[in-house]
């Protein structure tokens, strides 16, 4: 697909300790608590490698603080719209402050799952069939008629989730048509547009992609085994609800295919520095890309740190190197 992973992990020299780094975390999304946990972990990791780092919320005091004491680089540990819809990145661009991660345009694209899936499909990357349904159209056209057509077109089971959102909030697997209306209502509680896609049975995996100077490279895939069968908010952030296997229990040829598809998705969406690509591997070993996350979680149960550890990297060094690369831009 025109993108290859490095044969060996590429890690630059010691992180520059003279940089002043600002970690942004918190925000006002449903994922505020998770963001604060991610931010604190990033802060501790940067300080552990000798960087001067501070933690700040993205609130009305942010822009005055940036003007008074501009950081050399920003790490965006905000989840949800604040950190992932591109708006904050656009503001940082206006302020002339570099940041770790993709630019505003790519962030907006990845944040909107239907748009991202369309780009992936145009690039020849397999993603489950889907329909995006705004709440207004759902009501105007008649819920029963619309849901009947969805089931006729996509079949069962289905995955229902917010078109824009993360952490599994508002997501549900629908195995019979009678359960679809409730799933849609639950989804609309978190977003005005629902993404309904064909549910592909298989192995849930996440592939983190990082670029430390030698081009994007895929870290070992993390296999996700939620106790209740759905990797929802509780399964992600409650101890004992999920088992992770790193590297994923895949045949070598399938593991390589998963890595290549993740790299291709990262490239097709125009991502930079780091991302996490979520996939399903079906019974035939075919990877199906579900979505790409431009501000991956960094908590103790998050997937990117697990992959970094499995690759034999030091988490603080990786984040520090990404910061140094951003500051040099």
Backbone torsions as a table, in degrees:
resi	resn	phi	psi	omega
1	UNK	NA	11.6	174.7
2	UNK	86.9	1.6	178.3
3	UNK	-131.1	132.0	-179.7
4	UNK	-127.0	151.6	176.7
5	UNK	-85.1	154.6	175.7
6	UNK	-67.5	146.2	178.7
7	UNK	-63.5	-40.9	179.0
8	UNK	-123.4	148.9	176.4
9	UNK	-56.5	137.5	179.6
10	UNK	-107.4	114.8	178.9
11	UNK	-125.8	129.3	-178.1
12	UNK	-76.2	-175.2	-178.7
13	UNK	-69.0	-174.4	-177.8
14	UNK	-54.6	141.0	-179.5
15	UNK	-61.5	140.7	-179.1
16	UNK	-66.9	120.4	-175.1
17	UNK	-89.7	-1.6	180.0
18	UNK	-94.7	6.9	-179.5
19	UNK	-87.0	143.0	174.4
20	UNK	-100.1	115.7	-171.8
21	UNK	-115.2	137.9	175.8
22	UNK	-114.2	126.4	176.9
23	UNK	-102.2	120.3	179.5
24	UNK	-97.4	127.0	-178.9
25	UNK	-150.5	160.1	179.0
26	UNK	107.8	-105.0	-178.6
27	UNK	75.4	-173.6	-174.5
28	UNK	-115.5	13.7	-178.7
29	UNK	-80.9	174.4	175.7
30	UNK	-61.9	-18.2	-175.3
31	UNK	-99.7	22.0	-177.0
32	UNK	-56.5	-48.6	-176.6
33	UNK	-61.3	-42.1	178.6
34	UNK	-64.3	-40.8	179.6
35	UNK	-60.8	-42.9	179.4
36	UNK	-63.2	-38.2	176.6
37	UNK	-66.4	-41.2	176.7
38	UNK	-62.0	-45.7	-177.6
39	UNK	-61.5	-43.0	-179.9
40	UNK	-65.1	-35.9	179.4
41	UNK	-69.8	-40.4	176.4
42	UNK	-62.9	-43.0	178.9
43	UNK	-58.2	-48.9	-179.9
44	UNK	-62.6	-38.8	-178.9
45	UNK	-65.9	-41.8	179.4
46	UNK	-67.0	-41.9	177.9
47	UNK	-65.4	-33.0	179.8
48	UNK	-64.8	-25.4	177.8
49	UNK	-101.3	15.6	171.2
50	UNK	89.3	10.8	180.0
51	UNK	-86.8	146.4	173.3
52	UNK	-82.5	112.9	-174.7
53	UNK	-136.0	147.0	177.2
54	UNK	-134.1	155.6	-179.4
55	UNK	-111.1	134.2	-179.7
56	UNK	-144.5	146.4	175.2
57	UNK	-81.0	158.6	176.2
58	UNK	-92.9	83.7	-177.1
59	UNK	-131.6	-166.2	-175.0
60	UNK	-66.0	-17.2	179.9
61	UNK	-86.8	-6.6	-173.2
62	UNK	-66.1	-52.6	-175.0
63	UNK	-62.7	-43.5	174.2
64	UNK	-59.0	-37.9	179.4
65	UNK	-66.8	-39.5	178.2
66	UNK	-65.1	-36.8	179.6
67	UNK	-70.4	-38.1	-177.1
68	UNK	-74.8	-35.7	-176.6
69	UNK	-145.4	78.0	-175.9
70	UNK	-63.9	127.9	175.9
71	UNK	-75.5	161.2	175.6
72	UNK	-73.7	-27.4	178.4
73	UNK	-163.0	156.7	179.5
74	UNK	-119.1	139.3	169.0
75	UNK	-107.0	120.8	-179.1
76	UNK	-91.4	105.7	177.2
77	UNK	-106.8	22.7	177.1
78	UNK	-84.8	134.3	176.9
79	UNK	-109.9	164.1	-175.7
80	UNK	79.4	-167.3	-171.9
81	UNK	-57.4	-42.2	-175.2
82	UNK	-55.9	-40.9	-176.3
83	UNK	-96.2	-12.4	-168.8
84	UNK	-126.1	-7.6	-177.6
85	UNK	-90.2	3.0	175.9
86	UNK	92.6	-15.9	-174.1
87	UNK	-66.4	-45.7	179.4
88	UNK	-64.1	-39.6	178.3
89	UNK	-62.2	-38.2	176.9
90	UNK	-63.0	-39.2	177.8
91	UNK	-66.3	-41.9	177.5
92	UNK	-62.8	-36.7	175.2
93	UNK	-61.5	-43.2	178.6
94	UNK	-60.7	-35.1	-179.2
95	UNK	-82.8	-6.4	-179.3
96	UNK	71.1	28.9	-178.0
97	UNK	-108.7	120.2	-179.4
98	UNK	-72.6	156.0	-178.3
99	UNK	-145.8	156.2	176.3
100	UNK	-75.4	134.3	175.6
101	UNK	113.5	-178.9	-174.7
102	UNK	-73.4	167.7	-179.9
103	UNK	-78.3	177.7	-174.3
104	UNK	-62.3	-41.0	-177.1
105	UNK	-62.0	-49.1	-179.1
106	UNK	-65.5	-35.6	178.6
107	UNK	-63.8	-43.8	178.0
108	UNK	-60.5	-40.6	-178.6
109	UNK	-65.2	-49.1	-178.2
110	UNK	-66.4	-32.8	-178.0
111	UNK	-65.2	-35.5	-179.5
112	UNK	-91.1	100.8	-171.0
113	UNK	-58.5	-44.2	178.6
114	UNK	-60.7	-41.3	178.3
115	UNK	-64.6	-42.8	179.8
116	UNK	-63.6	-41.8	-179.8
117	UNK	-63.8	-36.4	178.2
118	UNK	-64.0	-41.9	178.0
119	UNK	-65.5	-42.1	178.8
120	UNK	-61.0	-45.3	-179.3
121	UNK	-64.1	-40.5	177.6
122	UNK	-61.4	-29.5	179.5
123	UNK	-84.4	2.8	178.6
124	UNK	82.6	16.6	-179.2
125	UNK	-95.9	130.3	-176.1
126	UNK	-71.1	128.8	174.7
127	UNK	-143.6	145.3	-176.4
128	UNK	-59.3	144.7	175.2
129	UNK	-56.6	148.6	-173.2
130	UNK	-152.3	166.4	166.8
131	UNK	-140.8	138.9	175.9
132	UNK	-104.0	129.8	-171.9
133	UNK	-130.8	105.8	175.1
134	UNK	-65.9	149.4	-178.6
135	UNK	-58.9	-39.6	-179.1
136	UNK	-61.6	-44.8	179.4
137	UNK	-65.8	-37.8	179.3
138	UNK	-56.8	-42.8	-179.0
139	UNK	-76.4	-43.7	-174.9
140	UNK	-64.8	-38.0	-174.8
141	UNK	-88.0	-7.7	179.9
142	UNK	95.2	113.1	-173.2
143	UNK	-58.0	-46.1	-175.2
144	UNK	-62.8	-47.2	-178.7
145	UNK	-62.8	-41.2	-179.5
146	UNK	-65.0	-45.7	-178.4
147	UNK	-65.4	-36.8	176.9
148	UNK	-61.6	-41.9	179.9
149	UNK	-67.3	-37.2	178.3
150	UNK	-61.7	-46.8	-179.7
151	UNK	-64.3	-41.2	178.0
152	UNK	-61.0	-41.1	-174.6
153	UNK	-78.2	-46.0	-172.8
154	UNK	-100.3	-19.1	-177.9
155	UNK	78.7	-172.3	178.0
156	UNK	-127.0	150.2	-0.7
157	UNK	-77.3	166.2	179.9
158	UNK	-125.5	155.7	170.0
159	UNK	-111.1	127.9	176.8
160	UNK	-114.0	130.1	179.3
161	UNK	-157.1	159.2	178.0
162	UNK	-60.8	141.2	177.7
163	UNK	-65.9	-27.1	177.1
164	UNK	-132.7	117.3	-179.0
165	UNK	158.8	172.6	-177.4
166	UNK	-150.9	-172.4	178.9
167	UNK	61.1	19.1	177.3
168	UNK	72.4	9.9	-180.0
169	UNK	-70.6	130.3	178.6
170	UNK	77.8	8.3	-178.2
171	UNK	-93.6	145.5	178.8
172	UNK	-154.6	143.5	171.4
173	UNK	-92.6	130.4	-178.6
174	UNK	-112.1	117.2	-176.4
175	UNK	-104.0	-13.4	175.6
176	UNK	-142.3	152.1	-173.5
177	UNK	-60.1	-30.6	-178.2
178	UNK	-66.3	-22.3	-178.0
179	UNK	-89.4	-8.8	-174.6
180	UNK	-66.9	-43.5	-179.5
181	UNK	-57.5	-43.5	-179.5
182	UNK	-65.1	-37.2	178.4
183	UNK	-64.6	-39.3	178.8
184	UNK	-65.4	-42.5	178.7
185	UNK	-61.2	-44.2	178.2
186	UNK	-62.3	-37.4	178.9
187	UNK	-67.9	-44.4	-178.3
188	UNK	-65.9	-14.0	175.0
189	UNK	-68.9	-19.8	-176.9
190	UNK	-112.4	-16.1	-178.1
191	UNK	-159.2	152.1	-179.8
192	UNK	-80.9	-8.2	177.8
193	UNK	-128.2	131.7	177.7
194	UNK	-100.8	138.2	170.6
195	UNK	-101.7	118.4	177.0
196	UNK	-112.3	119.5	-178.3
197	UNK	-130.3	157.2	177.2
198	UNK	-62.7	128.7	178.9
199	UNK	-80.8	120.9	-179.3
200	UNK	-99.2	113.4	177.0
201	UNK	-66.5	144.2	178.8
202	UNK	159.3	-158.4	-177.1
203	UNK	-97.2	123.9	175.5
204	UNK	-77.4	125.4	176.3
205	UNK	-135.5	154.8	174.6
206	UNK	-129.3	132.2	179.2
207	UNK	-117.0	118.5	175.6
208	UNK	-88.0	136.4	179.7
209	UNK	-117.8	129.9	177.1
210	UNK	-131.5	155.5	177.1
211	UNK	-131.0	106.1	-178.3
212	UNK	-103.8	19.1	176.4
213	UNK	121.9	-17.7	-179.6
214	UNK	-105.9	16.6	-176.5
215	UNK	97.3	162.3	-179.4
216	UNK	-60.7	137.0	176.5
217	UNK	-134.7	141.5	-179.3
218	UNK	-89.2	128.6	174.1
219	UNK	-81.2	165.7	179.5
220	UNK	-53.8	135.1	-179.8
221	UNK	-65.5	142.9	175.3
222	UNK	-103.5	124.4	176.1
223	UNK	-89.6	134.6	-173.9
224	UNK	-113.5	122.4	-179.8
225	UNK	-125.5	86.8	179.2
226	UNK	-72.7	142.0	-176.2
227	UNK	-62.4	-35.9	-178.0
228	UNK	-95.6	6.6	176.5
229	UNK	88.6	-9.8	-179.9
230	UNK	-127.7	128.3	-179.1
231	UNK	-85.2	70.6	-178.0
232	UNK	-92.4	-170.2	-175.0
233	UNK	-59.0	-47.0	-178.6
234	UNK	-63.2	-40.9	-179.7
235	UNK	-65.5	-31.2	-178.0
236	UNK	-75.7	-36.2	-166.8
237	UNK	-123.1	8.4	177.0
238	UNK	-112.5	123.4	-178.9
239	UNK	-57.6	136.0	176.4
240	UNK	89.0	-8.4	-178.5
241	UNK	-84.3	-18.3	-175.8
242	UNK	-142.3	144.6	171.9
243	UNK	-110.4	136.1	178.7
244	UNK	-116.0	140.4	175.5
245	UNK	-120.5	119.6	-179.9
246	UNK	-132.3	117.1	0.6
247	UNK	-73.1	161.7	179.4
248	UNK	-60.0	150.4	-178.0
249	UNK	-83.1	72.5	-178.7
250	UNK	-120.6	150.4	172.4
251	UNK	-59.8	147.8	-177.7
252	UNK	-52.3	-41.3	-178.8
253	UNK	-67.1	-36.9	178.6
254	UNK	-71.2	-41.3	178.0
255	UNK	-59.4	-39.7	178.0
256	UNK	-66.9	-40.8	178.4
257	UNK	-63.1	-40.8	178.7
258	UNK	-61.4	-44.1	179.2
259	UNK	-62.0	-44.4	-178.6
260	UNK	-64.8	-39.7	179.2
261	UNK	-67.1	-40.8	178.1
262	UNK	-61.9	-43.4	177.9
263	UNK	-63.2	-39.9	179.1
264	UNK	-65.2	-40.3	177.9
265	UNK	-64.9	-44.3	177.5
266	UNK	-55.6	-44.1	-179.1
267	UNK	-71.0	-45.4	-176.2
268	UNK	-61.5	-33.4	-178.7
269	UNK	-87.7	-0.9	177.7
270	UNK	72.2	31.7	-176.2
271	UNK	-80.7	166.0	-172.9
272	UNK	-148.8	145.4	173.8
273	UNK	73.8	-61.9	-178.4
274	UNK	-156.6	151.2	174.1
275	UNK	-160.7	168.5	171.3
276	UNK	-130.4	123.4	-178.9
277	UNK	-105.4	124.1	-179.9
278	UNK	-97.9	133.8	-175.1
279	UNK	-139.5	161.8	167.2
280	UNK	-117.4	132.6	174.3
281	UNK	-104.3	115.3	-175.9
282	UNK	-77.3	178.9	-174.4
283	UNK	-63.3	-21.0	177.3
284	UNK	-89.9	1.5	179.9
285	UNK	87.1	10.0	-179.7
286	UNK	-85.5	124.2	175.9
287	UNK	-80.5	138.0	175.3
288	UNK	-120.6	119.7	-179.7
289	UNK	-78.1	130.2	177.8
290	UNK	-95.4	-47.9	-179.0
291	UNK	-169.2	169.0	175.5
292	UNK	-126.6	137.2	-177.3
293	UNK	-110.7	125.2	-176.4
294	UNK	-93.0	-10.1	177.1
295	UNK	-132.8	71.2	-173.5
296	UNK	-62.9	150.7	176.0
297	UNK	-62.3	148.5	-179.5
298	UNK	-125.2	20.9	-178.3
299	UNK	-77.7	179.1	-178.6
300	UNK	-67.2	-18.1	177.4
301	UNK	-111.3	12.3	-178.3
302	UNK	-81.9	157.5	-168.5
303	UNK	-82.2	-36.7	-179.8
304	UNK	-62.4	-47.7	176.8
305	UNK	-59.7	-35.1	176.3
306	UNK	-62.8	-41.1	-180.0
307	UNK	-68.8	-39.1	177.5
308	UNK	-59.5	-45.0	179.0
309	UNK	-63.8	-42.4	-179.3
310	UNK	-64.4	-29.0	179.0
311	UNK	-79.2	-5.7	-179.8
312	UNK	83.8	16.9	179.4
313	UNK	-92.1	158.0	169.6
314	UNK	-91.5	126.4	-174.9
315	UNK	-58.8	-45.0	179.9
316	UNK	-63.1	-39.4	178.8
317	UNK	-65.2	-40.4	179.8
318	UNK	-63.0	-50.1	-179.6
319	UNK	-63.6	-40.1	178.9
320	UNK	-62.9	-40.7	177.5
321	UNK	-65.0	-40.3	178.6
322	UNK	-64.7	-38.1	177.6
323	UNK	-64.1	-45.7	-179.3
324	UNK	-61.7	-38.4	178.3
325	UNK	-67.2	-39.5	179.0
326	UNK	-65.7	-42.9	-178.5
327	UNK	-63.3	-28.8	-178.2
328	UNK	-80.8	-10.3	-178.4
329	UNK	-72.4	NA	NA
